[in-house]
Amino acid sequence: MPEAVVSIPARQDLLDIWEFIACDNIEAADRVRDAAFRAFERLASMPQLGTRRKLSNPGLKGVRLWPIPGFHQFLIFYRPLEQRGVEIVRVLRGSRDIGAILGEPS
């Protein structure tokens, strides 16, 4: 069965997002978190669903992008795994300097 392996940086991203939203609304923070995990499951079963990103950082080869359904300002960066699902690399708000966060040259 395909699975979503969530990297340590992605886990921290989710925690940061949850804490930021929870300052105003814990239920909303929970909804975003739950939607993210549902999206991870969907991506694990359909790894080619997202848009391929051409990034110069060699550590991000093959990374794809998928917005969290219902919360499109949050973007899931993931990598398909050979016959095993996906690795969730990062989960970032689209308004952030994503290139800098991902180690892309400016």
LINQUI-V440809 format. One record per backbone hydrogen bond with DSSP energy under -0.5 kcal/mol. NH is the residue of the N-H (numbers start at 1). CO is the residue of the C=O. E is the energy in kcal/mol with one decimal. If there is no record, write none. Layout:
# LINQUI-V440809
NH;CO;E + NH;CO;E
This chain:
# LINQUI-V440809
3;84;-2.9 + 5;3;-0.6 + 5;86;-3.1 + 6;4;-0.7 + 7;5;-0.6 + 7;88;-2.5 + 11;7;-2.3 + 12;8;-2.3 + 13;9;-2.4 + 14;10;-2.5 + 15;11;-2.1 + 16;12;-2.8 + 17;13;-2.7 + 18;14;-2.8 + 19;15;-2.8 + 20;16;-2.3 + 21;17;-2.4 + 22;18;-2.9 + 23;19;-1.1 + 24;21;-1.7 + 25;21;-2.4 + 29;25;-2.0 + 30;26;-2.4 + 31;27;-2.1 + 32;28;-2.2 + 33;29;-2.4 + 34;30;-2.9 + 35;31;-2.4 + 36;32;-2.3 + 37;33;-2.1 + 38;34;-2.1 + 39;35;-2.3 + 40;36;-2.3 + 41;37;-1.9 + 42;38;-2.1 + 43;39;-2.9 + 44;40;-2.3 + 45;41;-1.6 + 46;42;-1.6 + 49;46;-1.9 + 51;65;-2.2 + 53;63;-2.8 + 55;53;-1.0 + 58;56;-0.5 + 60;57;-2.2 + 61;58;-1.2 + 63;60;-1.9 + 64;78;-3.6 + 65;51;-2.3 + 66;76;-2.0 + 68;71;-0.6 + 68;74;-2.6 + 69;67;-0.5 + 71;68;-2.4 + 74;71;-2.3 + 75;73;-0.5 + 75;92;-3.7 + 76;66;-3.1 + 77;75;-0.6 + 77;90;-3.0 + 78;64;-2.4 + 78;76;-0.6 + 79;87;-2.5 + 80;62;-0.6 + 81;85;-3.1 + 84;81;-1.5 + 85;81;-1.1 + 86;3;-2.3 + 87;79;-2.9 + 88;5;-3.2 + 88;86;-0.5 + 89;77;-2.4 + 89;87;-0.8 + 90;77;-1.7 + 92;75;-2.5 + 94;73;-3.7 + 96;93;-1.9 + 98;96;-1.9 + 101;97;-2.2 + 102;98;-2.6 + 103;100;-1.1 + 104;99;-3.5
